[in-house]
Amino acid sequence: MLLREGFAYVFRVGNDYKVAQTKVAVGRRFGERIEILAGLDPAARVAATGAGFLADGDTVRVVGASAAK
């Protein structure tokens, strides 16, 4: 999640591996986890790290959860 101009955003990863900045409503926080209340489909893939370095339309490489740690 990324905070810009007082709003929360995530970068949603499309089928073409390009990201789209998506405004979301956030709820409770559980350590490093943040509850998303609105603005994102539950099945959506999002960038888990490096959001501060991304911009709309950037291409990303998707890695497995074990490789991302």
HTML snippet that shows the backbone in 3Dmol.js (N, CA, C, O; Angstrom):
<script src="https://3Dmol.org/build/3Dmol-min.js"></script>
<div id="view" style="width:600px;height:400px;position:relative"></div>
<script>
const pdb = `
ATOM      1  N   MET A   1       0.843  -1.174   0.000  1.00  0.00           N
ATOM      2  CA  MET A   1       0.000   0.000   0.000  1.00  0.00           C
ATOM      3  C   MET A   1       0.887   1.235   0.000  1.00  0.00           C
ATOM      4  O   MET A   1       1.999   1.229   0.528  1.00  0.00           O
ATOM      5  N   LEU A   2       0.373   2.273  -0.596  1.00  0.00           N
ATOM      6  CA  LEU A   2       1.108   3.516  -0.755  1.00  0.00           C
ATOM      7  C   LEU A   2       0.181   4.667  -0.380  1.00  0.00           C
ATOM      8  O   LEU A   2      -0.990   4.672  -0.758  1.00  0.00           O
ATOM      9  N   LEU A   3       0.696   5.628   0.353  1.00  0.00           N
ATOM     10  CA  LEU A   3      -0.088   6.819   0.687  1.00  0.00           C
ATOM     11  C   LEU A   3       0.390   7.977  -0.169  1.00  0.00           C
ATOM     12  O   LEU A   3       1.574   8.315  -0.172  1.00  0.00           O
ATOM     13  N   ARG A   4      -0.542   8.581  -0.895  1.00  0.00           N
ATOM     14  CA  ARG A   4      -0.249   9.751  -1.728  1.00  0.00           C
ATOM     15  C   ARG A   4      -1.390  10.736  -1.582  1.00  0.00           C
ATOM     16  O   ARG A   4      -2.560  10.378  -1.724  1.00  0.00           O
ATOM     17  N   GLU A   5      -1.039  11.983  -1.298  1.00  0.00           N
ATOM     18  CA  GLU A   5      -2.027  13.067  -1.218  1.00  0.00           C
ATOM     19  C   GLU A   5      -3.170  12.732  -0.266  1.00  0.00           C
ATOM     20  O   GLU A   5      -4.309  13.137  -0.498  1.00  0.00           O
ATOM     21  N   GLY A   6      -2.872  11.990   0.808  1.00  0.00           N
ATOM     22  CA  GLY A   6      -3.868  11.663   1.811  1.00  0.00           C
ATOM     23  C   GLY A   6      -4.760  10.479   1.482  1.00  0.00           C
ATOM     24  O   GLY A   6      -5.697  10.193   2.227  1.00  0.00           O
ATOM     25  N   PHE A   7      -4.493   9.791   0.392  1.00  0.00           N
ATOM     26  CA  PHE A   7      -5.292   8.628  -0.006  1.00  0.00           C
ATOM     27  C   PHE A   7      -4.407   7.387  -0.068  1.00  0.00           C
ATOM     28  O   PHE A   7      -3.198   7.479  -0.280  1.00  0.00           O
ATOM     29  N   ALA A   8      -5.033   6.223   0.121  1.00  0.00           N
ATOM     30  CA  ALA A   8      -4.321   4.952   0.057  1.00  0.00           C
ATOM     31  C   ALA A   8      -4.472   4.354  -1.337  1.00  0.00           C
ATOM     32  O   ALA A   8      -5.556   4.372  -1.921  1.00  0.00           O
ATOM     33  N   TYR A   9      -3.368   3.824  -1.862  1.00  0.00           N
ATOM     34  CA  TYR A   9      -3.353   3.220  -3.186  1.00  0.00           C
ATOM     35  C   TYR A   9      -2.603   1.895  -3.153  1.00  0.00           C
ATOM     36  O   TYR A   9      -1.719   1.690  -2.321  1.00  0.00           O
ATOM     37  N   VAL A  10      -2.957   1.012  -4.050  1.00  0.00           N
ATOM     38  CA  VAL A  10      -2.170  -0.180  -4.332  1.00  0.00           C
ATOM     39  C   VAL A  10      -1.921  -0.201  -5.835  1.00  0.00           C
ATOM     40  O   VAL A  10      -2.608   0.476  -6.600  1.00  0.00           O
ATOM     41  N   PHE A  11      -0.932  -0.986  -6.247  1.00  0.00           N
ATOM     42  CA  PHE A  11      -0.694  -1.169  -7.670  1.00  0.00           C
ATOM     43  C   PHE A  11      -1.205  -2.546  -8.054  1.00  0.00           C
ATOM     44  O   PHE A  11      -0.628  -3.568  -7.682  1.00  0.00           O
ATOM     45  N   ARG A  12      -2.298  -2.553  -8.806  1.00  0.00           N
ATOM     46  CA  ARG A  12      -2.932  -3.782  -9.280  1.00  0.00           C
ATOM     47  C   ARG A  12      -2.174  -4.267 -10.511  1.00  0.00           C
ATOM     48  O   ARG A  12      -1.877  -3.486 -11.415  1.00  0.00           O
ATOM     49  N   VAL A  13      -1.864  -5.570 -10.538  1.00  0.00           N
ATOM     50  CA  VAL A  13      -1.105  -6.165 -11.642  1.00  0.00           C
ATOM     51  C   VAL A  13      -2.080  -6.790 -12.629  1.00  0.00           C
ATOM     52  O   VAL A  13      -2.864  -7.666 -12.263  1.00  0.00           O
ATOM     53  N   GLY A  14      -2.031  -6.343 -13.879  1.00  0.00           N
ATOM     54  CA  GLY A  14      -2.915  -6.863 -14.919  1.00  0.00           C
ATOM     55  C   GLY A  14      -2.370  -8.118 -15.562  1.00  0.00           C
ATOM     56  O   GLY A  14      -1.244  -8.526 -15.280  1.00  0.00           O
ATOM     57  N   ASN A  15      -3.159  -8.732 -16.424  1.00  0.00           N
ATOM     58  CA  ASN A  15      -2.750  -9.941 -17.142  1.00  0.00           C
ATOM     59  C   ASN A  15      -1.537  -9.704 -18.033  1.00  0.00           C
ATOM     60  O   ASN A  15      -0.810 -10.640 -18.363  1.00  0.00           O
ATOM     61  N   ASP A  16      -1.321  -8.445 -18.423  1.00  0.00           N
ATOM     62  CA  ASP A  16      -0.172  -8.090 -19.263  1.00  0.00           C
ATOM     63  C   ASP A  16       1.053  -7.704 -18.427  1.00  0.00           C
ATOM     64  O   ASP A  16       2.061  -7.244 -18.962  1.00  0.00           O
ATOM     65  N   TYR A  17       0.950  -7.899 -17.099  1.00  0.00           N
ATOM     66  CA  TYR A  17       2.016  -7.589 -16.138  1.00  0.00           C
ATOM     67  C   TYR A  17       2.311  -6.100 -16.031  1.00  0.00           C
ATOM     68  O   TYR A  17       3.376  -5.704 -15.557  1.00  0.00           O
ATOM     69  N   LYS A  18       1.378  -5.287 -16.468  1.00  0.00           N
ATOM     70  CA  LYS A  18       1.484  -3.842 -16.263  1.00  0.00           C
ATOM     71  C   LYS A  18       0.662  -3.485 -15.030  1.00  0.00           C
ATOM     72  O   LYS A  18      -0.374  -4.096 -14.771  1.00  0.00           O
ATOM     73  N   VAL A  19       1.130  -2.487 -14.266  1.00  0.00           N
ATOM     74  CA  VAL A  19       0.448  -2.110 -13.039  1.00  0.00           C
ATOM     75  C   VAL A  19      -0.439  -0.891 -13.263  1.00  0.00           C
ATOM     76  O   VAL A  19      -0.177  -0.053 -14.126  1.00  0.00           O
ATOM     77  N   ALA A  20      -1.489  -0.822 -12.463  1.00  0.00           N
ATOM     78  CA  ALA A  20      -2.396   0.324 -12.487  1.00  0.00           C
ATOM     79  C   ALA A  20      -2.596   0.783 -11.047  1.00  0.00           C
ATOM     80  O   ALA A  20      -3.001   0.002 -10.186  1.00  0.00           O
ATOM     81  N   GLN A  21      -2.310   2.048 -10.798  1.00  0.00           N
ATOM     82  CA  GLN A  21      -2.524   2.602  -9.458  1.00  0.00           C
ATOM     83  C   GLN A  21      -4.016   2.601  -9.170  1.00  0.00           C
ATOM     84  O   GLN A  21      -4.800   3.123  -9.963  1.00  0.00           O
ATOM     85  N   THR A  22      -4.418   2.020  -8.045  1.00  0.00           N
ATOM     86  CA  THR A  22      -5.821   1.864  -7.706  1.00  0.00           C
ATOM     87  C   THR A  22      -6.078   2.401  -6.304  1.00  0.00           C
ATOM     88  O   THR A  22      -5.449   1.969  -5.338  1.00  0.00           O
ATOM     89  N   LYS A  23      -7.007   3.345  -6.201  1.00  0.00           N
ATOM     90  CA  LYS A  23      -7.360   3.935  -4.909  1.00  0.00           C
ATOM     91  C   LYS A  23      -8.190   2.936  -4.109  1.00  0.00           C
ATOM     92  O   LYS A  23      -9.131   2.343  -4.636  1.00  0.00           O
ATOM     93  N   VAL A  24      -7.841   2.751  -2.833  1.00  0.00           N
ATOM     94  CA  VAL A  24      -8.553   1.805  -1.978  1.00  0.00           C
ATOM     95  C   VAL A  24      -8.927   2.457  -0.657  1.00  0.00           C
ATOM     96  O   VAL A  24      -8.328   3.448  -0.240  1.00  0.00           O
ATOM     97  N   ALA A  25      -9.932   1.877  -0.008  1.00  0.00           N
ATOM     98  CA  ALA A  25     -10.303   2.278   1.351  1.00  0.00           C
ATOM     99  C   ALA A  25      -9.733   1.226   2.292  1.00  0.00           C
ATOM    100  O   ALA A  25      -9.955   0.031   2.097  1.00  0.00           O
ATOM    101  N   VAL A  26      -9.007   1.661   3.303  1.00  0.00           N
ATOM    102  CA  VAL A  26      -8.366   0.721   4.212  1.00  0.00           C
ATOM    103  C   VAL A  26      -9.072   0.693   5.557  1.00  0.00           C
ATOM    104  O   VAL A  26      -9.728   1.652   5.966  1.00  0.00           O
ATOM    105  N   GLY A  27      -8.913  -0.442   6.232  1.00  0.00           N
ATOM    106  CA  GLY A  27      -9.512  -0.628   7.550  1.00  0.00           C
ATOM    107  C   GLY A  27      -8.443  -0.929   8.572  1.00  0.00           C
ATOM    108  O   GLY A  27      -7.478  -0.179   8.723  1.00  0.00           O
ATOM    109  N   ARG A  28      -8.621  -2.031   9.271  1.00  0.00           N
ATOM    110  CA  ARG A  28      -7.720  -2.402  10.354  1.00  0.00           C
ATOM    111  C   ARG A  28      -6.356  -2.854   9.844  1.00  0.00           C
ATOM    112  O   ARG A  28      -6.202  -3.288   8.703  1.00  0.00           O
ATOM    113  N   ARG A  29      -5.388  -2.736  10.722  1.00  0.00           N
ATOM    114  CA  ARG A  29      -4.026  -3.194  10.427  1.00  0.00           C
ATOM    115  C   ARG A  29      -3.680  -4.325  11.378  1.00  0.00           C
ATOM    116  O   ARG A  29      -3.982  -4.261  12.569  1.00  0.00           O
ATOM    117  N   PHE A  30      -3.052  -5.348  10.852  1.00  0.00           N
ATOM    118  CA  PHE A  30      -2.608  -6.510  11.618  1.00  0.00           C
ATOM    119  C   PHE A  30      -1.116  -6.688  11.357  1.00  0.00           C
ATOM    120  O   PHE A  30      -0.734  -7.433  10.455  1.00  0.00           O
ATOM    121  N   GLY A  31      -0.284  -6.028  12.118  1.00  0.00           N
ATOM    122  CA  GLY A  31       1.158  -6.071  11.854  1.00  0.00           C
ATOM    123  C   GLY A  31       1.442  -5.448  10.509  1.00  0.00           C
ATOM    124  O   GLY A  31       1.179  -4.264  10.302  1.00  0.00           O
ATOM    125  N   GLU A  32       1.982  -6.240   9.585  1.00  0.00           N
ATOM    126  CA  GLU A  32       2.285  -5.747   8.239  1.00  0.00           C
ATOM    127  C   GLU A  32       1.108  -5.870   7.284  1.00  0.00           C
ATOM    128  O   GLU A  32       1.189  -5.411   6.144  1.00  0.00           O
ATOM    129  N   ARG A  33       0.021  -6.477   7.727  1.00  0.00           N
ATOM    130  CA  ARG A  33      -1.162  -6.659   6.881  1.00  0.00           C
ATOM    131  C   ARG A  33      -2.138  -5.505   7.077  1.00  0.00           C
ATOM    132  O   ARG A  33      -2.288  -4.979   8.180  1.00  0.00           O
ATOM    133  N   ILE A  34      -2.797  -5.123   5.990  1.00  0.00           N
ATOM    134  CA  ILE A  34      -3.766  -4.029   6.026  1.00  0.00           C
ATOM    135  C   ILE A  34      -5.056  -4.501   5.380  1.00  0.00           C
ATOM    136  O   ILE A  34      -5.044  -5.052   4.280  1.00  0.00           O
ATOM    137  N   GLU A  35      -6.163  -4.283   6.066  1.00  0.00           N
ATOM    138  CA  GLU A  35      -7.471  -4.679   5.547  1.00  0.00           C
ATOM    139  C   GLU A  35      -7.905  -3.698   4.456  1.00  0.00           C
ATOM    140  O   GLU A  35      -7.877  -2.485   4.665  1.00  0.00           O
ATOM    141  N   ILE A  36      -8.305  -4.220   3.298  1.00  0.00           N
ATOM    142  CA  ILE A  36      -8.838  -3.396   2.208  1.00  0.00           C
ATOM    143  C   ILE A  36     -10.349  -3.506   2.260  1.00  0.00           C
ATOM    144  O   ILE A  36     -10.901  -4.595   2.103  1.00  0.00           O
ATOM    145  N   LEU A  37     -11.021  -2.386   2.480  1.00  0.00           N
ATOM    146  CA  LEU A  37     -12.480  -2.364   2.617  1.00  0.00           C
ATOM    147  C   LEU A  37     -13.193  -2.170   1.291  1.00  0.00           C
ATOM    148  O   LEU A  37     -14.283  -2.707   1.091  1.00  0.00           O
ATOM    149  N   ALA A  38     -12.596  -1.411   0.385  1.00  0.00           N
ATOM    150  CA  ALA A  38     -13.256  -1.107  -0.889  1.00  0.00           C
ATOM    151  C   ALA A  38     -12.219  -0.682  -1.920  1.00  0.00           C
ATOM    152  O   ALA A  38     -11.127  -0.226  -1.580  1.00  0.00           O
ATOM    153  N   GLY A  39     -12.592  -0.845  -3.203  1.00  0.00           N
ATOM    154  CA  GLY A  39     -11.766  -0.367  -4.294  1.00  0.00           C
ATOM    155  C   GLY A  39     -10.952  -1.423  -4.993  1.00  0.00           C
ATOM    156  O   GLY A  39     -10.272  -1.135  -5.978  1.00  0.00           O
ATOM    157  N   LEU A  40     -11.012  -2.687  -4.483  1.00  0.00           N
ATOM    158  CA  LEU A  40     -10.189  -3.728  -5.061  1.00  0.00           C
ATOM    159  C   LEU A  40     -10.949  -5.046  -5.049  1.00  0.00           C
ATOM    160  O   LEU A  40     -11.534  -5.429  -4.035  1.00  0.00           O
ATOM    161  N   ASP A  41     -10.937  -5.732  -6.178  1.00  0.00           N
ATOM    162  CA  ASP A  41     -11.552  -7.055  -6.260  1.00  0.00           C
ATOM    163  C   ASP A  41     -10.733  -8.025  -5.405  1.00  0.00           C
ATOM    164  O   ASP A  41      -9.504  -7.978  -5.444  1.00  0.00           O
ATOM    165  N   PRO A  42     -11.383  -8.902  -4.634  1.00  0.00           N
ATOM    166  CA  PRO A  42     -10.640  -9.842  -3.787  1.00  0.00           C
ATOM    167  C   PRO A  42      -9.674 -10.754  -4.548  1.00  0.00           C
ATOM    168  O   PRO A  42      -8.702 -11.234  -3.966  1.00  0.00           O
ATOM    169  N   ALA A  43      -9.920 -10.996  -5.817  1.00  0.00           N
ATOM    170  CA  ALA A  43      -9.046 -11.865  -6.600  1.00  0.00           C
ATOM    171  C   ALA A  43      -7.907 -11.110  -7.284  1.00  0.00           C
ATOM    172  O   ALA A  43      -7.080 -11.728  -7.955  1.00  0.00           O
ATOM    173  N   ALA A  44      -7.851  -9.804  -7.130  1.00  0.00           N
ATOM    174  CA  ALA A  44      -6.840  -8.994  -7.805  1.00  0.00           C
ATOM    175  C   ALA A  44      -5.438  -9.310  -7.289  1.00  0.00           C
ATOM    176  O   ALA A  44      -5.247  -9.616  -6.112  1.00  0.00           O
ATOM    177  N   ARG A  45      -4.472  -9.231  -8.184  1.00  0.00           N
ATOM    178  CA  ARG A  45      -3.068  -9.346  -7.792  1.00  0.00           C
ATOM    179  C   ARG A  45      -2.517  -7.941  -7.624  1.00  0.00           C
ATOM    180  O   ARG A  45      -2.790  -7.057  -8.437  1.00  0.00           O
ATOM    181  N   VAL A  46      -1.747  -7.738  -6.576  1.00  0.00           N
ATOM    182  CA  VAL A  46      -1.162  -6.422  -6.313  1.00  0.00           C
ATOM    183  C   VAL A  46       0.338  -6.557  -6.086  1.00  0.00           C
ATOM    184  O   VAL A  46       0.832  -7.627  -5.730  1.00  0.00           O
ATOM    185  N   ALA A  47       1.047  -5.471  -6.294  1.00  0.00           N
ATOM    186  CA  ALA A  47       2.481  -5.436  -6.016  1.00  0.00           C
ATOM    187  C   ALA A  47       2.665  -5.440  -4.507  1.00  0.00           C
ATOM    188  O   ALA A  47       2.146  -4.566  -3.811  1.00  0.00           O
ATOM    189  N   ALA A  48       3.401  -6.418  -4.001  1.00  0.00           N
ATOM    190  CA  ALA A  48       3.596  -6.566  -2.553  1.00  0.00           C
ATOM    191  C   ALA A  48       4.763  -5.723  -2.051  1.00  0.00           C
ATOM    192  O   ALA A  48       4.758  -5.300  -0.895  1.00  0.00           O
ATOM    193  N   THR A  49       5.749  -5.474  -2.883  1.00  0.00           N
ATOM    194  CA  THR A  49       6.906  -4.673  -2.478  1.00  0.00           C
ATOM    195  C   THR A  49       7.265  -3.693  -3.588  1.00  0.00           C
ATOM    196  O   THR A  49       6.930  -3.906  -4.753  1.00  0.00           O
ATOM    197  N   GLY A  50       7.941  -2.631  -3.218  1.00  0.00           N
ATOM    198  CA  GLY A  50       8.440  -1.678  -4.200  1.00  0.00           C
ATOM    199  C   GLY A  50       7.422  -0.713  -4.761  1.00  0.00           C
ATOM    200  O   GLY A  50       7.688  -0.062  -5.771  1.00  0.00           O
ATOM    201  N   ALA A  51       6.261  -0.602  -4.134  1.00  0.00           N
ATOM    202  CA  ALA A  51       5.207   0.274  -4.672  1.00  0.00           C
ATOM    203  C   ALA A  51       5.660   1.722  -4.805  1.00  0.00           C
ATOM    204  O   ALA A  51       5.208   2.429  -5.705  1.00  0.00           O
ATOM    205  N   GLY A  52       6.536   2.167  -3.931  1.00  0.00           N
ATOM    206  CA  GLY A  52       7.018   3.545  -3.989  1.00  0.00           C
ATOM    207  C   GLY A  52       7.829   3.858  -5.229  1.00  0.00           C
ATOM    208  O   GLY A  52       8.034   5.026  -5.559  1.00  0.00           O
ATOM    209  N   PHE A  53       8.294   2.825  -5.922  1.00  0.00           N
ATOM    210  CA  PHE A  53       9.101   3.010  -7.121  1.00  0.00           C
ATOM    211  C   PHE A  53       8.310   2.796  -8.402  1.00  0.00           C
ATOM    212  O   PHE A  53       8.864   2.909  -9.495  1.00  0.00           O
ATOM    213  N   LEU A  54       7.010   2.484  -8.282  1.00  0.00           N
ATOM    214  CA  LEU A  54       6.189   2.179  -9.453  1.00  0.00           C
ATOM    215  C   LEU A  54       5.372   3.379  -9.910  1.00  0.00           C
ATOM    216  O   LEU A  54       5.089   4.294  -9.136  1.00  0.00           O
ATOM    217  N   ALA A  55       5.001   3.353 -11.179  1.00  0.00           N
ATOM    218  CA  ALA A  55       4.093   4.349 -11.762  1.00  0.00           C
ATOM    219  C   ALA A  55       3.101   3.602 -12.647  1.00  0.00           C
ATOM    220  O   ALA A  55       3.376   2.488 -13.092  1.00  0.00           O
ATOM    221  N   ASP A  56       1.953   4.214 -12.898  1.00  0.00           N
ATOM    222  CA  ASP A  56       0.953   3.607 -13.784  1.00  0.00           C
ATOM    223  C   ASP A  56       1.594   3.147 -15.081  1.00  0.00           C
ATOM    224  O   ASP A  56       2.354   3.888 -15.704  1.00  0.00           O
ATOM    225  N   GLY A  57       1.286   1.920 -15.485  1.00  0.00           N
ATOM    226  CA  GLY A  57       1.755   1.407 -16.754  1.00  0.00           C
ATOM    227  C   GLY A  57       3.101   0.713 -16.709  1.00  0.00           C
ATOM    228  O   GLY A  57       3.518   0.123 -17.706  1.00  0.00           O
ATOM    229  N   ASP A  58       3.800   0.765 -15.570  1.00  0.00           N
ATOM    230  CA  ASP A  58       5.074   0.056 -15.467  1.00  0.00           C
ATOM    231  C   ASP A  58       4.846  -1.445 -15.612  1.00  0.00           C
ATOM    232  O   ASP A  58       3.801  -1.959 -15.213  1.00  0.00           O
ATOM    233  N   THR A  59       5.809  -2.136 -16.172  1.00  0.00           N
ATOM    234  CA  THR A  59       5.762  -3.586 -16.295  1.00  0.00           C
ATOM    235  C   THR A  59       6.528  -4.193 -15.130  1.00  0.00           C
ATOM    236  O   THR A  59       7.618  -3.739 -14.783  1.00  0.00           O
ATOM    237  N   VAL A  60       5.940  -5.233 -14.524  1.00  0.00           N
ATOM    238  CA  VAL A  60       6.570  -5.896 -13.387  1.00  0.00           C
ATOM    239  C   VAL A  60       6.788  -7.376 -13.693  1.00  0.00           C
ATOM    240  O   VAL A  60       6.195  -7.927 -14.620  1.00  0.00           O
ATOM    241  N   ARG A  61       7.639  -7.999 -12.905  1.00  0.00           N
ATOM    242  CA  ARG A  61       7.870  -9.437 -12.998  1.00  0.00           C
ATOM    243  C   ARG A  61       7.240 -10.058 -11.769  1.00  0.00           C
ATOM    244  O   ARG A  61       7.535  -9.648 -10.647  1.00  0.00           O
ATOM    245  N   VAL A  62       6.379 -11.042 -11.964  1.00  0.00           N
ATOM    246  CA  VAL A  62       5.698 -11.710 -10.872  1.00  0.00           C
ATOM    247  C   VAL A  62       6.547 -12.897 -10.420  1.00  0.00           C
ATOM    248  O   VAL A  62       6.958 -13.735 -11.223  1.00  0.00           O
ATOM    249  N   VAL A  63       6.800 -12.946  -9.096  1.00  0.00           N
ATOM    250  CA  VAL A  63       7.566 -14.058  -8.531  1.00  0.00           C
ATOM    251  C   VAL A  63       6.706 -14.770  -7.511  1.00  0.00           C
ATOM    252  O   VAL A  63       5.753 -14.190  -6.991  1.00  0.00           O
ATOM    253  N   GLY A  64       7.026 -16.011  -7.219  1.00  0.00           N
ATOM    254  CA  GLY A  64       6.297 -16.780  -6.220  1.00  0.00           C
ATOM    255  C   GLY A  64       6.523 -16.214  -4.830  1.00  0.00           C
ATOM    256  O   GLY A  64       7.497 -15.496  -4.601  1.00  0.00           O
ATOM    257  N   ALA A  65       5.636 -16.531  -3.904  1.00  0.00           N
ATOM    258  CA  ALA A  65       5.721 -16.015  -2.538  1.00  0.00           C
ATOM    259  C   ALA A  65       7.029 -16.392  -1.868  1.00  0.00           C
ATOM    260  O   ALA A  65       7.602 -15.569  -1.154  1.00  0.00           O
ATOM    261  N   SER A  66       7.522 -17.603  -2.070  1.00  0.00           N
ATOM    262  CA  SER A  66       8.760 -18.018  -1.422  1.00  0.00           C
ATOM    263  C   SER A  66       9.973 -17.278  -1.996  1.00  0.00           C
ATOM    264  O   SER A  66      10.941 -17.048  -1.271  1.00  0.00           O
ATOM    265  N   ALA A  67       9.945 -16.905  -3.264  1.00  0.00           N
ATOM    266  CA  ALA A  67      11.047 -16.186  -3.874  1.00  0.00           C
ATOM    267  C   ALA A  67      11.078 -14.721  -3.474  1.00  0.00           C
ATOM    268  O   ALA A  67      12.129 -14.084  -3.537  1.00  0.00           O
ATOM    269  N   ALA A  68       9.935 -14.179  -3.062  1.00  0.00           N
ATOM    270  CA  ALA A  68       9.844 -12.769  -2.712  1.00  0.00           C
ATOM    271  C   ALA A  68      10.404 -12.476  -1.331  1.00  0.00           C
ATOM    272  O   ALA A  68      10.646 -11.314  -1.005  1.00  0.00           O
ATOM    273  N   LYS A  69      10.617 -13.498  -0.512  1.00  0.00           N
ATOM    274  CA  LYS A  69      11.090 -13.283   0.868  1.00  0.00           C
ATOM    275  C   LYS A  69      12.571 -13.138   0.943  1.00  0.00           C
ATOM    276  O   LYS A  69      13.119 -12.952   2.030  1.00  0.00           O
TER     277      LYS A  69
END
`;
const viewer = $3Dmol.createViewer("view");
viewer.addModel(pdb, "pdb");
viewer.setStyle({}, {cartoon: {color: "spectrum"}});
viewer.zoomTo();
viewer.render();
</script>
